């Protein structure tokens, strides 16, 4: 394969694991170390194929619903959050629970409950069927309406236009969310904004890095899984902001050689649920094909960390004391 363009890689920073994902993955790892296998996990702990397979190999058992967990067993709730109904189902089955919901998702749950108490209509901007949306809507099912598409925004009805608020799934594209907000505000001018930005800092930061490098890229490769909302959004953002082509891959081996034909500059990034080992594998593959000049594109420095779930912290402390 030949190309006259100089070969270089623009490597996005920040990329990969966010604080909420890091906390959730460590939660399952520590639960396996502390309690031993099996540890049940409701849904995928985070939306990444490699992470799920690695934890499964260590003794995690992933289930779709709590009724698949043996009575009295331990179950971890995923980073995407669950509704009160799921907590109730777990209690009815005497399950020991560890809640690994990302604190930023918990913040949106709290907002939903608060606005429901004040009898607001809550317009939740998000993707139908996504676990986070199901969990948030479940906090106030009588008050929440999902707005996914432009058609949803055009049809949604509220009881009192002066008592409407919008909330959003944390992993959406910032631009996409604001398009929906604009559509809704044209219909409901008095609609309130959330008390604070719902879009997760990590989602936003990863999109800004991609926006910065996309105009210079012949190709952007996003490492991430197809069911990862924030990873899929990074591909869309790359194309929207000037990349000539962009693809989502779980592993370096999924890169089609034809994508590299005639390409000079390749942008590389990863979704917020992707361990950096997968990015390093991709860089190694590109290096073998001549892309050995790697330039870091830094748009933010993330220093946020979250403490482990309190149930796990308590038991870890007891183990340490004994």
C-alpha positions as CSV (number, residue, x, y, z in Angstrom):
1,X,0.0,0.0,0.0
2,X,1.4,3.4,-1.0
3,X,0.5,6.9,-0.2
4,X,2.2,10.2,-0.9
5,X,0.8,11.8,2.2
6,X,3.0,11.8,5.4
7,X,1.8,9.3,7.8
8,X,0.9,10.5,11.4
9,X,-1.5,9.6,14.2
10,X,-3.4,12.3,16.2
11,X,-4.1,10.7,19.6
12,X,-7.0,12.2,21.5
13,X,-6.6,13.1,25.1
14,X,-8.8,12.7,27.1
15,X,-10.0,9.3,25.8
16,X,-11.1,6.0,27.3
17,X,-12.1,5.3,30.9
18,X,-14.1,7.9,32.7
19,X,-14.3,8.0,36.5
20,X,-17.7,6.3,36.6
21,X,-16.6,3.4,34.4
22,X,-13.4,3.0,36.4
23,X,-15.4,2.8,39.6
24,X,-17.9,0.3,38.2
25,X,-15.2,-2.0,36.8
26,X,-13.1,-1.9,40.0
27,X,-16.3,-2.6,41.9
28,X,-16.8,-5.9,40.1
29,X,-13.1,-6.8,40.4
30,X,-13.1,-6.1,44.2
31,X,-16.3,-8.0,44.7
32,X,-14.8,-11.0,43.0
33,X,-11.7,-10.7,45.2
34,X,-13.7,-10.1,48.4
35,X,-16.6,-12.5,48.1
36,X,-15.3,-14.9,45.5
37,X,-17.0,-16.1,42.3
38,X,-19.7,-16.0,41.2
39,X,-20.6,-12.4,41.4
40,X,-23.8,-11.6,39.4
41,X,-24.0,-8.4,37.5
42,X,-27.3,-7.0,36.1
43,X,-26.8,-6.0,32.5
44,X,-23.3,-5.3,31.2
45,X,-21.4,-3.4,33.9
46,X,-20.2,-1.0,31.2
47,X,-20.8,-1.2,27.5
48,X,-17.6,-2.7,26.3
49,X,-17.1,-6.2,24.9
50,X,-13.5,-6.7,26.1
51,X,-14.3,-5.6,29.7
52,X,-17.4,-7.8,29.9
53,X,-15.5,-10.9,28.5
54,X,-12.5,-10.3,30.9
55,X,-14.8,-10.1,34.0
56,X,-16.8,-13.1,32.8
57,X,-13.5,-15.1,32.6
58,X,-12.8,-14.1,36.3
59,X,-16.2,-15.3,37.5
60,X,-18.7,-12.6,36.9
61,X,-22.1,-13.8,35.6
62,X,-24.0,-11.2,33.6
63,X,-27.8,-11.4,33.7
64,X,-30.6,-9.3,32.1
65,X,-32.9,-9.3,35.1
66,X,-32.7,-9.8,38.8
67,X,-35.0,-12.8,38.7
68,X,-32.1,-14.7,37.0
69,X,-30.0,-14.3,40.2
70,X,-30.4,-17.1,42.8
71,X,-32.2,-16.0,46.0
72,X,-29.8,-14.5,48.5
73,X,-26.9,-14.1,46.1
74,X,-24.9,-11.0,45.4
75,X,-25.7,-8.8,42.5
76,X,-24.0,-5.6,41.2
77,X,-26.0,-3.0,39.4
78,X,-24.3,-1.5,36.3
79,X,-22.9,2.0,35.9
80,X,-26.0,2.9,33.8
81,X,-28.3,2.8,36.8
82,X,-31.5,1.1,37.6
83,X,-35.1,2.1,38.5
84,X,-36.6,1.8,42.0
85,X,-38.6,-1.2,40.7
86,X,-35.4,-3.1,40.1
87,X,-34.2,-2.3,43.7
88,X,-37.6,-3.6,44.9
89,X,-37.3,-6.8,42.9
90,X,-33.9,-7.4,44.4
91,X,-35.2,-6.9,47.9
92,X,-38.0,-9.3,47.3
93,X,-35.5,-12.0,46.3
94,X,-33.3,-11.2,49.4
95,X,-30.4,-10.3,47.1
96,X,-27.3,-8.6,48.4
97,X,-26.8,-5.6,46.2
98,X,-23.9,-3.4,45.3
99,X,-25.0,-0.3,43.3
100,X,-22.3,0.7,40.9
101,X,-24.4,3.4,39.2
102,X,-22.2,6.3,38.1
103,X,-22.7,9.2,40.5
104,X,-23.4,11.5,37.5
105,X,-26.3,9.2,36.5
106,X,-27.5,9.2,40.1
107,X,-27.5,13.0,39.9
108,X,-30.0,12.9,37.0
109,X,-32.1,10.3,39.0
110,X,-32.3,12.8,41.9
111,X,-33.3,15.6,39.6
112,X,-36.1,13.4,38.1
113,X,-37.4,12.7,41.6
114,X,-37.3,16.3,42.7
115,X,-39.1,17.7,39.6
116,X,-41.7,14.9,39.9
117,X,-42.3,15.9,43.5
118,X,-43.0,19.4,42.3
119,X,-45.3,17.9,39.7
120,X,-43.4,19.0,36.6
121,X,-43.6,17.3,33.2
122,X,-40.1,15.9,32.6
123,X,-39.0,15.6,29.0
124,X,-36.1,13.2,29.0
125,X,-33.9,13.5,26.0
126,X,-32.3,10.1,25.2
127,X,-32.3,6.9,23.2
128,X,-35.2,4.6,23.5
129,X,-34.2,1.2,25.1
130,X,-30.9,2.5,26.6
131,X,-30.5,1.2,30.1
132,X,-29.7,4.6,31.5
133,X,-32.9,6.0,30.1
134,X,-35.0,3.1,31.5
135,X,-33.4,3.7,35.0
136,X,-34.1,7.5,34.9
137,X,-37.6,7.2,33.6
138,X,-38.3,4.6,36.3
139,X,-37.7,7.2,39.0
140,X,-40.8,9.1,38.0
141,X,-42.7,7.1,35.4
142,X,-45.9,9.2,35.7
143,X,-44.0,12.4,35.0
144,X,-41.3,11.4,32.5
145,X,-41.7,11.3,28.7
146,X,-38.9,10.2,26.4
147,X,-37.9,12.5,23.6
148,X,-35.6,10.6,21.2
149,X,-36.3,11.8,17.7
150,X,-37.3,15.1,16.1
151,X,-40.8,13.5,15.6
152,X,-41.0,12.9,19.4
153,X,-40.2,16.6,20.0
154,X,-42.9,17.6,17.7
155,X,-45.6,15.4,19.2
156,X,-44.9,15.4,22.9
157,X,-47.7,17.0,25.0
158,X,-47.5,18.5,28.5
159,X,-50.2,19.4,31.0
160,X,-48.9,22.9,31.9
161,X,-46.4,24.6,29.6
162,X,-45.1,26.7,32.5
163,X,-44.1,23.5,34.5
164,X,-41.9,21.7,32.1
165,X,-38.2,20.7,32.5
166,X,-35.8,18.8,30.3
167,X,-33.3,16.3,31.4
168,X,-31.0,14.1,29.3
169,X,-29.1,10.8,29.1
170,X,-25.6,11.6,30.2
171,X,-23.8,10.0,27.2
172,X,-25.4,11.9,24.3
173,X,-23.7,14.2,21.9
174,X,-23.8,17.7,23.3
175,X,-24.8,19.0,19.8
176,X,-27.6,16.5,19.3
177,X,-29.0,17.2,22.8
178,X,-29.1,21.0,22.1
179,X,-30.9,20.4,18.8
180,X,-33.7,18.6,20.7
181,X,-33.7,21.3,23.4
182,X,-34.1,24.0,20.7
183,X,-37.0,22.1,19.1
184,X,-38.7,21.6,22.5
185,X,-38.2,25.2,23.5
186,X,-39.9,26.5,20.3
187,X,-43.0,24.6,21.5
188,X,-42.6,25.3,25.3
189,X,-40.8,28.6,25.7
190,X,-41.0,28.5,29.5
191,X,-39.3,25.0,29.7
192,X,-36.6,24.9,32.4
193,X,-33.1,23.7,32.0
194,X,-31.6,21.1,34.4
195,X,-30.1,22.6,37.5
196,X,-26.7,21.6,36.1
197,X,-25.4,20.1,32.9
198,X,-26.6,16.5,32.5
199,X,-24.2,15.6,29.8
200,X,-21.3,13.8,31.5
201,X,-18.0,15.7,31.7
202,X,-16.2,12.8,30.1
203,X,-18.6,12.5,27.2
204,X,-18.3,16.2,26.6
205,X,-14.5,16.2,26.9
206,X,-14.0,13.2,24.5
207,X,-16.3,15.0,21.9
208,X,-14.3,18.2,22.2
209,X,-11.0,16.4,21.6
210,X,-12.5,14.7,18.5
211,X,-13.9,18.0,17.2
212,X,-10.4,19.5,17.6
213,X,-8.6,16.9,15.5
214,X,-11.3,15.8,13.0
215,X,-10.7,18.6,10.5
216,X,-7.1,17.4,10.0
217,X,-7.9,13.7,9.7
218,X,-8.3,11.6,6.6
219,X,-9.6,8.8,8.9
220,X,-10.7,8.6,12.6
221,X,-10.7,5.3,14.4
222,X,-12.9,5.1,17.5
223,X,-12.2,2.2,19.8
224,X,-15.5,1.1,21.4
225,X,-18.5,-1.2,21.3
226,X,-21.5,-0.8,19.1
227,X,-23.8,-0.7,22.2
228,X,-21.8,2.1,23.7
229,X,-23.8,5.3,23.2
230,X,-20.9,7.7,23.8
231,X,-18.6,5.7,21.5
232,X,-21.1,5.7,18.6
233,X,-21.5,9.5,19.2
234,X,-17.7,10.0,18.7
235,X,-17.9,8.5,15.2
236,X,-20.8,10.9,14.4
237,X,-18.9,13.9,15.8
238,X,-15.8,13.1,13.8
239,X,-17.7,13.0,10.6
240,X,-19.7,16.1,11.5
241,X,-16.5,18.1,12.2
242,X,-14.6,17.3,9.1
243,X,-13.0,13.8,9.2
244,X,-13.1,12.3,5.7
245,X,-14.0,8.9,7.2
246,X,-14.6,7.4,10.7
247,X,-15.2,3.9,12.0
248,X,-16.0,2.2,15.3
249,X,-13.9,-0.9,16.2
250,X,-13.7,-3.1,19.3
251,X,-10.3,-4.4,18.5
252,X,-7.4,-3.5,16.2
253,X,-8.0,-6.6,14.2
254,X,-11.3,-5.2,13.0
255,X,-9.7,-2.4,11.0
256,X,-10.2,-3.1,7.3
257,X,-7.0,-2.6,5.4
258,X,-8.9,-0.8,2.7
259,X,-9.7,2.0,5.1
260,X,-6.0,2.9,5.2
261,X,-5.6,3.3,1.4
262,X,-4.5,6.8,0.5
263,X,-4.7,7.9,4.1
264,X,-2.1,10.3,5.7
265,X,-3.5,11.5,9.1
266,X,-5.4,9.1,11.3
267,X,-7.2,10.3,14.4
268,X,-7.5,7.7,17.3
269,X,-9.7,7.9,20.3
270,X,-11.8,5.7,22.5
271,X,-15.2,5.7,24.3
272,X,-15.5,6.3,28.0
273,X,-15.9,2.5,28.7
274,X,-12.7,1.4,26.8
275,X,-9.5,0.3,28.6
276,X,-6.4,1.9,27.1
277,X,-4.8,-1.5,26.3
278,X,-7.1,-1.6,23.3
279,X,-5.9,1.7,22.1
280,X,-2.3,0.7,22.6
281,X,-3.0,-2.4,20.5
282,X,-4.4,-0.3,17.7
283,X,-1.4,2.1,17.8
284,X,0.9,-0.9,17.6
285,X,-1.0,-2.2,14.5
286,X,-0.8,1.2,12.8
287,X,2.9,1.5,13.7
288,X,3.6,-1.7,11.8
289,X,2.0,-0.2,8.8
290,X,4.1,3.0,8.9
291,X,2.0,5.3,11.2
292,X,4.8,5.6,13.8
293,X,4.6,9.4,14.3
294,X,2.1,9.9,17.2
295,X,1.0,13.4,18.3
296,X,-1.1,13.9,21.4
297,X,-4.1,16.3,21.0
298,X,-4.9,17.4,24.6
299,X,-8.0,19.5,25.1
300,X,-8.6,18.8,28.9
301,X,-7.0,17.2,31.9
302,X,-9.3,15.0,33.9
303,X,-8.7,14.6,37.6
304,X,-12.1,13.4,38.8
305,X,-12.4,10.2,40.8
306,X,-15.3,8.6,42.5
307,X,-15.3,6.6,45.7
308,X,-16.4,2.9,45.6
309,X,-20.0,2.1,46.5
310,X,-20.5,2.3,50.2
311,X,-21.7,-1.3,50.6
312,X,-18.4,-2.5,49.1
313,X,-16.3,0.0,51.0
314,X,-17.8,-1.2,54.3
315,X,-17.0,-4.9,53.6
316,X,-13.5,-4.0,52.3
317,X,-12.9,-2.2,55.6
318,X,-14.1,-5.2,57.6
319,X,-11.7,-7.4,55.7
320,X,-8.8,-5.0,56.3
321,X,-9.6,-4.9,60.0
322,X,-9.7,-8.6,60.3
